[in-house]
Amino acid sequence: MDGLGLLEVLAELQIEFVTFPDRGLDRHMGDRDLWNYCQANDLVLLTENRNHENENSLDATIQDSWREGRLPVLTLANKGRFENSPKYAEQVAKDMAELLFTIFHEGVRDRPRIFVPI
């Protein structure tokens, strides 16, 4: 995002990226607890694709807890391509910037999960 100038745009819009250490969170925090933390702190969660392993998985949490007005989860459609293809990573960055603007400045919160790139 930095090479595209998108970080500056997002900073102007007061949208920032944070990590587990930035928030003092345990990297092994359960999916349900993490999702609830993100909702309570107005954070959009970015994750790789996860499955429905149990009742506390991210997928199960979204299914039983998400409703319109809640923040979506942004999910990398293909982590391998994101890590190995600059063009793919650039498209992910552009789509994420657009989605974050739409979510935070236009108030569009109508989908529980959005796969990026769109």
Backbone bond lengths (Angstrom), bond angles and torsions (degrees), N, CA, C in turn:
res aa  C-N    CA-C-N  psi(-1)  N-CA   C-N-CA  omega(-1)  CA-C   N-CA-C  phi
1 M - - - 1.445 - - 1.517 110.92 -
2 D 1.328 114.38 -34.60 1.452 118.79 -176.68 1.522 111.26 -61.74
3 G 1.329 117.55 -44.93 1.458 121.31 -179.16 1.518 113.17 -65.12
4 L 1.313 117.23 -19.98 1.462 121.64 -179.98 1.523 112.06 -92.90
5 G 1.327 116.98 -5.00 1.454 120.39 -177.28 1.522 112.90 79.16
6 L 1.324 117.01 8.72 1.460 120.15 -176.57 1.521 112.72 -75.07
7 L 1.330 117.54 -29.77 1.462 119.48 179.39 1.521 111.22 -63.67
8 E 1.324 116.57 -37.66 1.458 120.09 178.79 1.523 110.84 -65.83
9 V 1.317 115.95 -41.66 1.471 120.32 178.78 1.524 109.64 -63.18
10 L 1.320 116.73 -46.80 1.457 120.06 179.92 1.527 111.10 -64.03
11 A 1.330 117.61 -37.50 1.466 120.69 177.73 1.524 110.79 -62.98
12 E 1.330 116.64 -41.23 1.465 120.26 177.14 1.522 111.19 -61.35
13 L 1.306 116.21 -32.08 1.463 121.62 179.37 1.528 111.79 -86.81
14 Q 1.328 116.30 3.90 1.460 124.31 -179.29 1.529 111.98 61.66
15 I 1.332 115.23 38.86 1.457 122.17 173.89 1.523 106.49 -110.75
16 E 1.319 117.08 125.63 1.458 120.44 -178.45 1.522 110.92 -127.48
17 F 1.314 115.65 157.45 1.455 122.31 175.43 1.515 107.69 -100.05
18 V 1.327 116.54 133.66 1.462 121.26 177.90 1.528 108.64 -129.38
19 T 1.312 114.72 156.92 1.464 121.39 -179.38 1.530 109.37 -116.57
20 F 1.309 115.99 173.18 1.462 120.06 176.67 1.530 110.64 -54.06
21 P 1.354 119.27 -51.45 1.470 119.31 179.81 1.533 112.86 -60.24
22 D 1.337 117.76 -35.34 1.466 120.28 178.68 1.525 111.26 -57.36
23 R 1.317 115.96 -34.00 1.468 121.99 -176.76 1.525 113.03 -102.05
24 G 1.334 116.95 3.56 1.458 120.62 -179.66 1.521 113.32 67.47
25 L 1.323 116.17 29.46 1.466 121.13 -178.41 1.523 111.61 -95.47
26 D 1.305 115.48 147.80 1.461 122.49 175.53 1.525 108.45 -74.81
27 R 1.315 117.64 127.60 1.472 121.74 179.60 1.526 112.48 -60.82
28 H 1.312 117.39 -18.20 1.464 121.60 -178.87 1.530 111.81 -101.17
29 M 1.315 115.99 16.00 1.461 121.69 178.00 1.530 109.23 -56.86
30 G 1.309 117.57 142.00 1.458 121.44 179.23 1.522 112.21 -65.54
31 D 1.318 115.73 151.76 1.465 121.19 -177.83 1.526 112.56 -57.45
32 R 1.321 117.56 -46.78 1.467 120.46 -177.82 1.525 110.58 -62.81
33 D 1.328 116.63 -44.98 1.466 120.19 178.60 1.530 110.96 -62.26
34 L 1.328 116.62 -41.32 1.461 120.40 179.51 1.526 110.84 -64.62
35 W 1.327 117.47 -46.15 1.463 120.93 179.65 1.532 110.15 -59.64
36 N 1.331 116.54 -45.64 1.465 119.96 179.12 1.525 111.46 -63.34
37 Y 1.332 117.06 -39.20 1.464 120.83 177.07 1.529 110.17 -60.81
38 C 1.324 116.18 -46.42 1.466 120.26 -179.92 1.521 111.09 -61.20
39 Q 1.315 117.56 -44.07 1.462 120.65 179.32 1.530 110.71 -62.60
40 A 1.318 117.18 -43.92 1.467 121.73 -177.71 1.523 112.37 -67.75
41 N 1.336 116.87 -25.99 1.462 121.05 -175.94 1.519 113.08 -110.16
42 D 1.331 117.10 14.66 1.463 122.98 176.55 1.529 111.89 56.50
43 L 1.340 115.40 47.53 1.459 122.42 -179.95 1.524 109.82 -116.98
44 V 1.318 116.66 135.62 1.457 121.33 173.60 1.523 107.14 -89.52
45 L 1.305 116.44 126.47 1.458 122.34 -179.45 1.522 109.84 -85.07
46 L 1.329 116.31 128.92 1.467 122.55 173.00 1.520 106.98 -109.43
47 T 1.320 115.99 126.31 1.462 120.23 -176.89 1.518 110.17 -145.25
48 E 1.314 115.27 164.76 1.459 118.67 170.18 1.524 106.48 -81.58
49 N 1.307 117.26 170.59 1.459 120.76 -177.21 1.525 110.03 -63.60
50 R 1.313 115.92 129.96 1.461 121.83 -178.90 1.519 108.40 -122.34
51 N 1.310 116.39 161.16 1.459 119.16 -176.54 1.522 111.95 -112.53
52 H 1.302 115.29 -179.18 1.457 123.47 -178.34 1.525 108.39 -96.76
53 E 1.334 116.09 77.17 1.464 120.66 -175.84 1.520 113.04 -78.67
54 N 1.329 117.35 -35.42 1.465 121.39 -178.47 1.523 109.31 -160.25
55 E 1.321 116.82 -175.71 1.470 120.45 -176.00 1.522 113.42 -67.96
56 N 1.325 118.46 -12.73 1.461 121.40 177.74 1.520 112.91 -108.10
57 S 1.329 116.96 9.93 1.465 120.23 177.23 1.527 109.25 -67.98
58 L 1.310 115.93 162.66 1.460 119.78 179.52 1.524 110.79 -61.18
59 D 1.315 116.75 -43.19 1.461 120.26 -179.95 1.528 111.25 -61.28
60 A 1.327 117.69 -45.56 1.467 121.17 178.76 1.525 110.66 -63.54
61 T 1.325 116.77 -40.04 1.460 121.12 179.62 1.519 110.74 -62.80
62 I 1.326 116.39 -46.13 1.465 120.16 178.59 1.526 109.73 -60.57
63 Q 1.322 116.76 -44.47 1.465 120.15 -177.58 1.523 112.60 -62.99
64 D 1.330 117.84 -38.33 1.465 117.57 -176.09 1.531 114.69 -99.66
65 S 1.321 118.37 -9.04 1.463 119.61 -175.32 1.524 115.09 -120.24
66 W 1.321 117.72 -23.58 1.462 119.15 -176.27 1.524 110.41 -76.16
67 R 1.315 115.07 142.29 1.464 122.25 170.74 1.519 107.17 -147.81
68 E 1.313 117.04 162.03 1.460 120.27 -177.87 1.523 109.82 -54.43
69 G 1.319 115.08 136.72 1.454 121.52 -177.04 1.522 112.58 102.80
70 R 1.320 116.62 -19.13 1.463 120.81 175.37 1.525 108.94 -80.82
71 L 1.317 115.49 159.75 1.460 119.93 178.97 1.522 110.97 -74.43
72 P 1.327 116.46 142.60 1.462 119.30 176.47 1.528 110.96 -79.80
73 V 1.303 114.80 167.09 1.462 122.49 169.88 1.520 106.23 -101.97
74 L 1.328 117.51 128.57 1.460 121.31 173.74 1.524 107.12 -92.05
75 T 1.319 115.91 128.85 1.458 121.34 -174.74 1.518 110.40 -123.69
76 L 1.329 116.28 126.79 1.465 120.14 175.02 1.523 108.84 -64.77
77 A 1.308 116.56 123.39 1.462 120.45 -179.53 1.525 111.35 -68.76
78 N 1.349 116.58 -32.59 1.459 119.68 -177.29 1.530 108.74 -148.92
79 K 1.322 116.93 94.18 1.465 121.69 -176.88 1.526 112.12 -59.91
80 G 1.331 117.62 -40.74 1.466 120.97 179.75 1.514 112.14 -59.60
81 R 1.315 117.17 -45.96 1.468 120.23 178.16 1.524 110.87 -65.93
82 F 1.330 117.17 -37.62 1.462 120.97 178.48 1.525 110.26 -59.93
83 E 1.324 116.51 -41.13 1.463 121.35 -178.10 1.526 112.99 -76.79
84 N 1.326 117.99 -25.25 1.465 120.77 -171.78 1.520 116.44 -115.86
85 S 1.312 118.28 -7.60 1.459 120.68 -178.41 1.523 110.39 -123.37
86 P 1.339 117.37 106.82 1.460 119.79 179.01 1.534 112.91 -56.76
87 K 1.317 116.95 -37.74 1.467 119.87 179.98 1.532 110.61 -64.78
88 Y 1.312 116.29 -43.74 1.464 121.31 178.61 1.533 109.74 -63.82
89 A 1.330 117.17 -46.01 1.466 121.60 179.68 1.525 110.88 -60.79
90 E 1.329 116.97 -38.05 1.462 120.93 177.84 1.530 110.53 -63.78
91 Q 1.323 117.01 -41.71 1.465 119.62 178.77 1.525 110.96 -65.82
92 V 1.326 116.90 -39.55 1.461 120.74 176.15 1.529 109.58 -59.50
93 A 1.329 117.12 -46.50 1.465 121.66 -179.24 1.525 111.34 -60.77
94 K 1.313 117.27 -45.37 1.467 120.68 179.58 1.526 110.97 -62.68
95 D 1.323 116.06 -46.11 1.465 119.75 -179.64 1.526 111.50 -64.14
96 M 1.337 116.64 -40.33 1.462 119.63 178.63 1.519 111.23 -63.27
97 A 1.323 117.15 -42.88 1.461 120.23 179.10 1.526 110.43 -60.24
98 E 1.315 116.47 -44.95 1.467 120.54 179.18 1.531 110.98 -63.77
99 L 1.323 116.56 -44.41 1.463 120.23 179.65 1.524 111.83 -63.31
100 L 1.329 117.56 -43.80 1.460 120.36 -179.78 1.520 111.29 -63.42
101 F 1.324 116.98 -39.13 1.464 119.91 175.78 1.526 109.64 -61.22
102 T 1.317 116.27 -47.14 1.467 121.08 -178.68 1.529 111.24 -62.44
103 I 1.310 116.83 -41.47 1.463 121.52 -178.47 1.519 111.48 -67.83
104 F 1.335 117.15 -49.31 1.456 120.18 -172.01 1.521 115.00 -89.87
105 H 1.317 118.51 -27.43 1.459 118.88 -176.24 1.516 113.94 -109.15
106 E 1.307 116.89 -17.28 1.456 119.19 175.25 1.521 110.85 -111.23
107 G 1.319 116.45 -5.56 1.457 121.42 176.04 1.518 115.49 69.65
108 V 1.333 116.90 20.47 1.462 120.05 -179.46 1.530 109.02 -81.18
109 R 1.310 114.98 111.43 1.475 121.81 -179.27 1.524 107.99 -138.08
110 D 1.324 114.37 66.79 1.460 119.49 -171.89 1.524 114.68 -115.33
111 R 1.333 116.91 6.02 1.468 120.39 179.50 1.521 109.11 -135.51
112 P 1.329 117.31 139.20 1.464 119.26 -178.81 1.521 114.00 -75.54
113 R 1.316 116.66 -33.00 1.458 120.52 -177.42 1.519 108.50 -143.03
114 I 1.333 115.28 137.41 1.461 120.67 179.01 1.525 107.56 -128.89
115 F 1.314 115.39 122.39 1.464 120.28 177.63 1.522 109.21 -85.71
116 V 1.342 115.99 133.58 1.463 121.15 177.95 1.520 109.22 -119.01
117 P 1.340 117.93 141.87 1.460 124.27 3.48 1.526 111.01 -71.53
118 I 1.311 113.29 157.78 1.469 120.76 -177.83 1.510 109.50 -70.11
